Amino acid sequence: MHLVKWLNDNQGFVMAMLTLIYVLTTVGIALLALRANRISQKNIETALRLERNRLRPYVVFNITTSAAHHVYATLKNIGLTAASNVCVKVTPRVEYVVGDNERRESALTSQKISFLAPADEVSDLLDATESFYQTYRSPVFQGDISYEDSTGFKYNEPFKIDLTYRASRTFIRERNVTDELRDLNEILASLTKYLSERRVN
């Protein structure tokens, strides 16, 4: 009974307090909505960034050895979209032998590649494995690859290829057609000589 009387006597004060609580609650809700909106905006930006990273081109430069004991420079796009204006800078220069002694820089590192489709790989034969590691006594290659996606967004990937462990392996050269023909020629020469000697006797 006293509470009802007090509320009736202080009706203006009670209304002011209720209005203040309402205003504070509204401001609180507005701030929470603004914060939720910012969080939502960040989530959208993160989702867009993740999707762009998922769909981006990803170009990798490597120096590999084949089963036939040859060394290749390779450039591969392992991403899901095409890369353009691919440029590889590497130290020391990756070179191959032309003729007897002339050395030229690999086309993969000396020229810009205008387009590299997804899952596309380009290779350049450098040398036979044994002579490659004689040329590059310290086979550590460092550099970076720069390229663009379809929207013009630029990427720059640094890399380091350390082939020291491969250089210390034992190389067993597989026989090829030339080796077999040389051996056959020696056998035929020996046989001819033997038959000639038999005829004389």
Secondary structure, DSSP 8 states (H G I E B T S, - for coil): -HHHHHHHHTHHHHHHHHHHHHHHHHHHHHHHHHHHHHHHHHHHHHHHHHHHHHHS--EEEEEEE-TTSEEEEEEEE-SSS-EEEEEEEEES--EEEETTTEEEE-HHHHS-EEEE-TT-EEEEEEEEHHHHHHH-SS-EEEEEEEEE-TT--EEEEEEEEE-HHHHTS-------HHHHHHHHHHHHHHHHHHHHHHHH-
